[in-house]
Amino acid sequence: DIQITLTQREKDDYLAKGIGPASKMIPVYSGIELGPYLTPGAGRGRMRARLGLAERDVAAGTVARLVPVKNHGMIIDAAELLRDRAPQVKFVFVGDGELRAALERRVEALGLANRFVFTGWRNDVADIMPAFDVFVMTSKNEGLGRAFIEAQASGVPVIGTRVGGVAEVLDPGKTGLLVEPGDAQGLADALALLAADQSLRGRMAQACRPWVVPRF
């Protein structure tokens, strides 16, 4: 009688494949418990110190399984492009998975080990999120992208790839930026922009909670 899709984009994909009539398809976003992200327990300064981040560092963090679909390699590509252009940007990978050792080896081989923090599996993500200045996730595909919602609930502007439902969970230009999948140069440019403009980061951060709270 009714087919529920996760996002409008998913509905459009079904319709493009000729699956079901539009009149029976209703997008319903996932419900997300935002409370822990709105009132984190740990202070930003204390958490940054635990992660080895200096006050001057611009922390670009991601929270995701270290698996191929999340495409962490694109972030490493962008980090290499930013080596001299934005030396204040440090990258934090929260999560674990089959690619961790390979990602760590690649960072080491590029001479970027001092720019990356690998935290492994964590159960205190709501406390870690506010330590970021920018949240980045460069997935090849996403159903919804709930980590973007959690980041914005923490008051952190986001950068994501234009895949799946990502464009629906941020307000492009106001709470974050979109880049094309696989476009490491575009990601580097977006990171450089936000790293250099603290005022812009601040305006985006202020817009994040009013955007996500009513919708999710």
Buried (B, 14 or more C-beta within 10 A) or exposed (E): EEEEBBBBBBBBEBBEEEEBEEEEBEBEBBEBEBEBBBEBEBEBEEBBEBBEBEEEBBBBBBBBBBBEEBBBBBBBBBBBBBBEEBEBBBBBBBBBBEBBEEBBEBBEEBEBEEBBBBBEEEEBBBBBBBBBBBBBBBBBEBBBBBBBBBBBBBBBBBBBBBBBBBBBBBBEEBBBBBBEBBBBEBBBBBBBBBBBEEEEBEEBBEBBBEBBBEEB
